[in-house]
Amino acid sequence: MPAARLTPPRPARPIRPARWAALLVLLTWLAWALAAPAARAQAPVAGQTLYVPVYSHVYHGPKNRAFPLTCTLSIRNVDPGHGFRVEAVEFYNSHGGLVRGFIDASQMVRPMGTLEFIVDESDNDGGSGANFVVRWAADGPMNPPLVEAVMIGTSSNQGISFTSRAVEILP
């Protein structure tokens, strides 16, 4: 039986400068396309209903132990010239049941102002799939507010924090 003949590997062909340029343009476009939706200004509106995911706890470890979190809902007016009214802030649990409303009457948020609502770490009513629904209205079109939740928890030497952003839903 004849011995197998090994051939040395072929050297890699260098990439030509035109291909490098095309690759660079493609990667630049891809980075812009992925980042652009978050960076683009939204069209002015006179009101919205927003859904904000929050987590009263997350699970960790091999026994899926709950790690409790404090949730802060932040409603920020990013319009320097117009205020708006927050008409409802409702907190729902993982099963979609209304846990409670946070305001009884509309609250004004002045230009560049912020309104915050807190769900304490010891409050387990929401669960890991909790959410807020926020309804706001203005007298005319304006830059929509930035609405997000900040979750934070600490235990011994361990800590966790993260954010989630609101998405508009149809009322």
Backbone as a ProteinNet text record, in pm:
[ID]
protein_1_A
[PRIMARY]
MPAARLTPPRPARPIRPARWAALLVLLTWLAWALAAPAARAQAPVAGQTLYVPVYSHVYHGPKNRAFPLTCTLSIRNVDPGHGFRVEAVEFYNSHGGLVRGFIDASQMVRPMGTLEFIVDESDNDGGSGANFVVRWAADGPMNPPLVEAVMIGTSSNQGISFTSRAVEILP
[TERTIARY]
84	0	89.3	67.9	155.1	128.1	229.5	218.3	140.5	61.7	-16.2	78	49.2	134.6	73.3	144.6	96.9	143.6	51.5	88.6	81.1	175.8	171.5	49.9	-5.4	-121.2	-84.1	-183	-161.4	-158.6	-70.1	-69.2	-197.1	-245.6	-367.5	-343	-443.2	-431.7	-456	-373.2	-395.9	-522.7	-590.6	-711.4	-667	-720.8	-685.1	-742.7	-677.1	-725	-870.5	-914.6	-1053.9	-1150.3	-1111.4	-1197.5	-1198.3	-1082.1	-1078.8	-1172.4	-1169.4	-1254.2	-1402	-1435.7	-1575	-1618.4	-1529.9	-1560.1	-1579	-1493.9	-1504.8	-1636.3	-1675.1	-1801.7	-1918.6	-1913.9	-2020.4	-2031.9	-1918.7	-1921.5	-1966.9	-1925.8	-1969.8	-2120.3	-2171.1	-2315.1	-2391.4	-2340.5	-2405.3	-2409.2	-2298.2	-2294.5	-2393.6	-2401.6	-2496.3	-2640.4	-2668.8	-2804.5	-2851.3	-2761.3	-2799.4	-2813.6	-2732.6	-2735.7	-2835.1	-2869	-2950.3	-3088.5	-3164.3	-3297.6	-3294.8	-3196.7	-3189.8	-3145.2	-3067.6	-3010.8	-3099	-3187.8	-3270.3	-3373.8	-3397.7	-3501.5	-3638.2	-3730.3	-3864.1	-3946.5	-4046.6	-4133.3	-4213.5	-4238.1	-4317.9	-4458.3	-4507.6	-4641.4	-4705.7	-4837.9	-4910.9	-4952.2	-4909.9	-4942.1	-4912.8	-4898.3	-4869.1	-4913.8	-4929	-4940.9	-4816.3	-4743.9	-4614.5	-4614.5	-4547.6	-4527.9	-4382.5	-4359.8	-4223.5	-4203.7	-4120.5	-4094.9	-4009.9	-4047.2	-3968.5	-3959.7	-3867.3	-3844.4	-3839	-3937.7	-3935.4	-3828.3	-3794.1	-3684.7	-3638.8	-3518.1	-3465.3	-3421.6	-3409.1	-3370.3	-3222	-3160	-3018	-2988.1	-2873.9	-2826.9	-2892.9	-2839.8	-2892.3	-3033	-3076.3	-3210.5	-3309.4	-3271.5	-3357.5	-3410.9	-3320.7	-3359.6	-3388.2	-3487.9	-3524.3	-3427.2	-3381.5	-3294.6	-3379.3	-3422	-3514.2	-3448.1	-3527.1	-3477.7	-3568.6	-3509.4	-3584.6	-3598.4	-3720	-3745.4	-3778.5	-3711.5	-3741.6	-3788.3	-3910.8	-3963.2	-3929.8	-3862.8	-3821.5	-3888.8	-3962.7	-4030.9	-3963.8	-3884.6	-3802.4	-3853.2	-3876	-3916.6	-3791.1	-3770	-3651.8	-3679.6	-3798.3	-3833.4	-3803.2	-3713.5	-3677.8	-3783.9	-3886.8	-3984.7	-4127.1	-4156.6	-4295	-4302.3	-4404.4	-4434.7	-4543.5	-4569.8	-4677.1	-4736	-4851.9	-4920.6	-4907.1	-4868.6	-4873.7	-5013.1	-5092.5	-5232.1	-5254.4	-5164	-5177.8	-5042.2	-5018.1	-4902.4	-4957.5	-4967.8	-5027.7	-4921.4	-4922.7	-4826.2	-4898.3	-4851	-4911.6	-4817.3	-4874.9	-4791.9	-4762.3	-4691.4	-4650.6	-4768.2	-4883.4	-5002	-5091.3	-5048.6	-5126.6	-5230.8	-5232.2	-5328.1	-5279.2	-5370	-5335.7	-5306.7	-5186.1	-5147.5	-5194.4	-5160.9	-5204.6	-5173	-5245	-5214.5	-5129.5	-5039.4	-4949.4	-4995.4	-5087.9	-5136.6	-5288.9	-5348.9	-5494.1	-5536.5	-5448.9	-5476.4	-5352.9	-5372.9	-5259	-5153.5	-5028.3	-4916	-4838.9	-4805.2	-4733.3	-4583.4	-4520.8	-4376.2	-4328.6	-4256.3	-4208.7	-4097.9	-4066.3	-3956.9	-3828.6	-3765.9	-3641.7	-3657.5	-3781.1	-3808.2	-3822.4	-3827.5	-3837.3	-3937.1	-4011.8	-4105	-4063.4	-4056.2	-4011	-4110.5	-4117.3	-4200.9	-4117.3	-4131.4	-4044.9	-4127.8	-4084.5	-4137.5	-4025.7	-4049.6	-3947	-3906.4	-3785.2	-3729.5	-3814.9	-3878.7	-3959.1	-4098	-4134.6	-4265	-4256.9	-4317.9	-4312	-4434.8	-4524.5	-4650.7	-4634.9	-4529.1	-4514.3	-4460.8	-4357.6	-4296.2	-4192.2	-4137.3	-4029.5	-4079.6	-4208.2	-4263.1	-4349.7	-4323	-4403.8	-4382.7	-4473.4	-4460	-4539.5	-4503.3	-4578.3	-4644.1	-4760.7	-4821.2	-4833.3	-4776.6	-4773.7	-4849.4	-4943.3	-5014.4	-4982.2	-4941.7	-4911.4	-4976.6	-4998	-5059.6	-5002.1	-4998.2	-4951	-5054.1	-5041.1	-5134.7	-5110.1	-4993.5	-4959.7	-4841.5	-4801.8	-4688.9	-4560.8	-4486.3	-4359.9	-4269.7	-4144.9	-4055.3	-4109.6	-4123.5	-4175.3	-4077.4	-4129.8	-4041.6	-3958.6	-3851.2	-3768.9	-3819.3	-3873.2	-3929.9	-3854.8	-3795	-3721.1	-3728.9	-3694.6	-3692.2	-3549.3	-3512.7	-3382.3	-3408.3	-3350.7	-3363.5	-3228.1	-3229.6	-3104.8	-3130.6	-3034.4	-3043.9	-2904.8	-2891.5	-2763.8	-2789.6	-2695.4	-2702.1	-2561.3	-2517.1	-2380.3	-2282.8	-2198.8	-2102.6	-2149.1	-2274.1	-2324.8	-2421.3	-2414.3	-2505.3	-2540.1	-2655.5	-2699.3	-2777.2	-2760	-2838.7	-2849.7	-2963.7	-2985.5	-3105.2	-3124.2	-3233.7	-3318.4	-3438.8	-3523.4	-3595.7	-3620.9	-3685.4	-3829.1	-3907.6	-4047.6	-4062.6	-4171.3	-4212	-4356.7	-4387.3	-4523.1	-4616.6	-4735.1	-4839.4	-4964.4	-5051.2	-5177.3	-5273	-5339.4	-5432.3	-5551.6
-116.2	0	123.6	210.1	326.7	423.1	494.6	592.8	713.5	767.2	886.3	1003.7	1080	1193.6	1319.6	1384.7	1507.3	1626.9	1716.1	1838.6	1953.2	2044	2156.9	2244.2	2307.8	2394	2512.7	2558.1	2673	2799.2	2888.6	3014	3092.6	3159.5	3239.6	3354.7	3381.1	3492.6	3621.9	3720.4	3847.9	3914.2	3985.7	4058.2	4187.4	4211.8	4331.5	4456	4571	4695.2	4727.4	4698	4726.6	4641.6	4518.4	4432.6	4480	4525.1	4582	4701.6	4787.1	4905.8	4865.2	4768.1	4722.6	4660.9	4582.6	4522.4	4629.9	4731.5	4841.4	4916.7	4943.9	5011.7	4926.3	4797.2	4706.8	4704.4	4691.4	4688.2	4821.3	4932.3	5064.3	5078.6	5038.7	5046.4	4958.2	4838.2	4746.2	4804.6	4861.5	4923.9	5039	5121.4	5232.8	5180.7	5080	5027	4969.1	4903.5	4845.3	4950.2	5053.9	5156.1	5266.8	5288.1	5401.5	5407.3	5296.3	5310.2	5369	5336.4	5389.6	5534.6	5575	5708.9	5811	5767.8	5861.4	5927.7	6054.9	6127.1	6076.4	6064.4	6020.3	6140.4	6113.7	6219.9	6277.8	6408.9	6469.5	6409.3	6389.4	6335.5	6410.7	6397.2	6466.4	6371.8	6245.9	6150.9	6009.3	5919.7	5779.6	5693.2	5564.6	5462.1	5377	5359.1	5292.2	5169.2	5064.1	4940.9	4937.8	4915.6	4912	4780.9	4688.9	4564.5	4592.5	4530.8	4540	4401	4385.9	4256.9	4278	4225.8	4232.5	4140.9	4038.2	3948.3	3876.4	3822.8	3734.2	3606.4	3501.1	3372.5	3348.7	3278.8	3248.3	3117.8	3061.8	2940.7	2815.1	2701.8	2573.9	2543	2606.8	2580.4	2689.7	2773.7	2882.2	2966.8	3010.3	3096.7	3236.6	3300.7	3436.3	3536.9	3630.4	3739.3	3865.4	3921.3	4035.8	4163.4	4245.2	4369.4	4486.6	4602.7	4727	4781.7	4822.5	4875.1	5023.7	5103.8	5246.4	5275.8	5326.5	5370.9	5519	5555.4	5693.9	5746.1	5857.1	5920.8	6056.3	6071	6190.2	6272	6398.3	6488.9	6539.5	6497.9	6538.7	6657.4	6714.8	6830.5	6958.1	7044.2	7164.3	7273.5	7259.4	7366.8	7331.3	7205.6	7164.9	7069.6	7087	6993.5	6897.4	6795.5	6701.6	6648.7	6583.2	6524.9	6372.9	6314.9	6169.9	6141.2	6068.9	6045.8	5913.5	5816.5	5687.2	5619.6	5556.4	5470.3	5346.2	5237.3	5113.6	5004.2	4928.3	4821	4687.4	4601	4471.5	4358.5	4244.1	4129.4	4039.7	3933	3839.9	3776.3	3771	3709.2	3810.4	3937.5	4041.8	4105.9	4071.4	4131.6	4265.6	4359.8	4491.2	4478.6	4514.7	4511.9	4640.7	4755.6	4884.3	4995.6	5104.9	5228.1	5314.9	5390	5471.9	5615.9	5663.2	5801.4	5802.5	5895	5911.5	6024.6	6120.7	6234.4	6256.8	6320.4	6342.4	6429.3	6403.4	6478.5	6543	6669.4	6746.4	6719.5	6703.9	6693.1	6813.3	6901.7	7024.2	6992.3	7087	7064.2	7023.1	6918.4	6861.1	6803.5	6784.2	6728	6576.8	6518	6372.5	6337.3	6231.4	6176.2	6031.5	5989	5852.8	5780.6	5648.4	5561.2	5440.2	5393.5	5286.1	5167.7	5048	4923.2	4865.3	4856.8	4814.6	4668.9	4639.3	4504.3	4400.7	4441.9	4348	4324.7	4401	4386.9	4276.5	4162	4047.3	4034.1	4130.9	4120.2	4115	4177	4182.9	4055.1	3999.9	3879.9	3913.4	3809.6	3828.6	3880.9	3878.9	3929.1	4051.6	4129.4	4248.2	4355.4	4452.7	4563.5	4683.4	4798	4921.5	4956.8	5017.6	5083.5	5230.4	5316.8	5461	5530	5617.1	5698.3	5844.6	5914.7	6056.7	6133.6	6263.9	6349.6	6490.4	6560.2	6698.7	6781.3	6912.2	7001.7	7006.8	6967	6965.3	6873.1	6855.1	6766.8	6812.1	6716.1	6742.7	6620.3	6635.8	6520.4	6422.5	6294.7	6199.5	6180.4	6152.5	6134	6006.5	6004	5883.9	5813.1	5694.1	5618.8	5487.1	5463.9	5340.4	5298.8	5173.8	5119.7	5079.7	5102.6	5061.6	4959.6	4841.5	4736.2	4718.5	4709.6	4692.5	4606.8	4522	4438.7	4404.6	4393.5	4354.5	4253.7	4162.3	4063.6	4015.7	4030.6	3995.6	4070	3998.2	4061.1	4058.6	4024.4	4011.3	4125.8	4180.2	4286	4272	4325.1	4319.8	4448.1	4501.2	4615.5	4612.4	4657.6	4665.2	4755.4	4791.7	4881	4816.9	4870.7	4833.5	4959.2	4967	5084.3	5056.4	5162.2	5153.4	5136.1	5070.9	5063.1	5110.9	5178.5	5227.3	5112.4	5114.9	5018	5094.3	5030.7	5094.2	5085.1	5196	5193.2	5101.6
0	0	0	-93.9	-102.9	13.5	57.4	167.6	119.3	209.9	175.8	155.2	56.6	25.8	85.3	170.5	233.2	152.6	130.8	60.6	159.3	151.3	244.4	215.7	319.9	296.5	209.3	135.9	48.2	133.9	104.8	182.1	156.2	259.7	246.5	150.2	68.8	-24.9	49.3	30	98.4	44.9	134.3	92.2	26.6	-89.2	-164.9	-98.1	-116.5	-53.8	-87.9	-207.2	-245	-163.1	-135.3	-53.4	91.3	142.3	278.5	287.2	187.3	187	184.4	102.6	95.6	228.5	289.1	419	525.7	524.9	620.8	602.8	479.3	452.1	500.7	474.9	518	670.7	739.9	886.7	945.3	886	932.4	914.6	798.8	774.6	873.6	899.1	991.6	1132.9	1177.8	1311.2	1318.4	1214.5	1212.7	1214.2	1134.9	1126.2	1258.9	1331	1459.4	1568.4	1564.4	1668.5	1637.8	1513.9	1473.5	1538.3	1550.5	1609	1750.1	1830.4	1965.9	1966.1	1865.4	1865	1793.9	1707.1	1631.4	1721.1	1695.4	1767.4	1721	1816.1	1780.6	1735.3	1654.6	1606.6	1722.5	1720.6	1827.3	1832.7	1954.2	1976.8	2093.1	2106	2213	2324.5	2318.9	2423.7	2379.1	2476.6	2447.5	2564.3	2534.4	2637.6	2624.5	2735.7	2733.3	2822.8	2778.2	2854	2898.3	3029	3082.5	3157.3	3107.3	3181.5	3305.2	3417	3540.2	3602.2	3694.2	3757.6	3908.3	3980.9	4127	4181.8	4105	4139.4	4013.3	4021	3917.2	3986.5	3910	3968	3948.6	4045.9	4034.8	4106.3	4073	4140.2	4088.5	4130.4	4082.2	4132.1	4240.2	4293.4	4254.9	4159.6	4113	4228.3	4313.9	4424.5	4372.4	4431.3	4391.5	4453.1	4371.8	4415.8	4408.8	4523.9	4522.6	4471.7	4403.2	4343.6	4379.1	4396.4	4405.8	4265.1	4227.9	4093.8	4103.4	4023.4	4014.2	3873.3	3861.1	3732.1	3719.3	3612.6	3589.7	3463.7	3477.6	3364.3	3346.1	3240.5	3220.2	3102.2	3128.1	3021.7	2952.3	2829.2	2754	2662.3	2672.6	2590.6	2669.1	2619	2694.4	2693.1	2610.2	2599.2	2636.7	2667	2693.2	2811.6	2891.9	2998	2952.7	3033.3	3003	3132.8	3119.4	3234.8	3231.3	3343.6	3358.6	3412.8	3334.5	3371.1	3442.2	3422.3	3489.7	3498.6	3612.7	3633	3701.6	3626.2	3677.3	3683.4	3791.9	3814.5	3802.6	3712.1	3684.7	3725.5	3763.5	3802.5	3682.2	3707.2	3601.4	3528	3591.9	3531.8	3461.8	3458.2	3392	3480.7	3609.2	3701.1	3753.7	3763.2	3816.8	3965.3	4007.1	4147.2	4213.7	4153.3	4206.4	4107.2	4124.2	4053.9	4145.5	4088.7	4169.2	4184	4099.4	4112.9	4103.3	4179.8	4177.6	4085.6	4063.8	3976	3889.5	3774.2	3685	3753.7	3718	3773.4	3659.5	3677.7	3576.1	3584.7	3468.7	3460.8	3378.5	3442.1	3377.8	3277.1	3188.6	3093.7	3166.3	3119.3	3171.4	3312.7	3358.4	3490.2	3486.4	3605.9	3619.5	3728.1	3705.4	3803.2	3826.1	3954.6	3984.9	4074.3	4055	4136.4	4174	4298	4347.9	4395.9	4356.6	4410.4	4496	4625.9	4720.1	4700	4736.9	4727.4	4801.3	4909.6	4988.4	4928.9	4825.5	4760.1	4655.5	4683.5	4592.5	4503.7	4506	4433.2	4281.5	4227.8	4082.5	4021.4	4079.8	4024.5	3919.7	3860.9	3764.1	3629.8	3607.1	3480.8	3498.9	3603.3	3631.7	3525.5	3523.3	3428.6	3475.9	3423	3440.8	3309.3	3317.6	3203	3241.7	3157.7	3182.9	3070.8	3107.8	3009.5	3036.1	2931.1	2944.9	2830.7	2852.7	2751.5	2763.5	2650.1	2644.6	2568.9	2578.5	2509.6	2359.4	2316.1	2174.2	2152.1	2026.4	1997.6	2067.4	2117.9	2186.6	2175.4	2216.4	2221.8	2324.6	2290.3	2388.5	2504.5	2623.4	2738.8	2726.7	2801.7	2815.5	2940.6	2923.1	3035.3	3044.7	3161.1	3181.2	3326.9	3351.2	3486.9	3519.8	3645.1	3695.7	3805.5	3791.1	3892.4	3959.1	4093.1	4166.7	4289.5	4320.5	4439.9	4489.9	4621	4680.3	4790.6	4807.5	4913.8	4941.9	5066.3	5104.5	5014.6	4943.2	4852.1	4708.1	4686.8	4550.7	4521.6	4402.6	4361.9	4215.4	4178.9	4039.5	4011.7	3892.8	3849.7	3697.7	3647.3	3503.6	3478	3352.8	3315.1	3206	3189.5	3075.7	3029.7	2900.9	2842.1	2804.2	2807.2	2768.7	2617.8	2579.8	2439.9	2430.4	2321.9	2304.2	2269.2	2328.4	2295.3	2255.6	2182.9	2145.3	2262.4	2293.6	2408.6	2385.4
[MASK]
+++++++++++++++++++++++++++++++++++++++++++++++++++++++++++++++++++++++++++++++++++++++++++++++++++++++++++++++++++++++++++++++++++++++++++++++++++++++++++++++++++++++++++

